Amino acid sequence: MWQARPLRLLLAGAGLFGCEHLDRLARRTDVQVVGVADPSPDARGRIGVRYAVPALFADALEMLERVPADGVIVATPFDAV
């Protein structure tokens, strides 16, 4: 029987809202978070310890260039550069 591969997602922003997304996505079997970007080393460190995300970046554009994915969740403040 054919089974679809998990949806591969990237997450830009590992603050409060980003972690809310990760908490919910981590419980799904049809989704794999393949990369997270956040400029904060502390935020990246927390994500690396708590979730099995294979790629962590300080820069979201670098993540987008380097990690193949099906979609991106943007969980950053409206004024983030």
Order of alpha helices (4+ residues) and beta strands (2+ residues): beta-alpha-beta-alpha-beta-alpha-beta
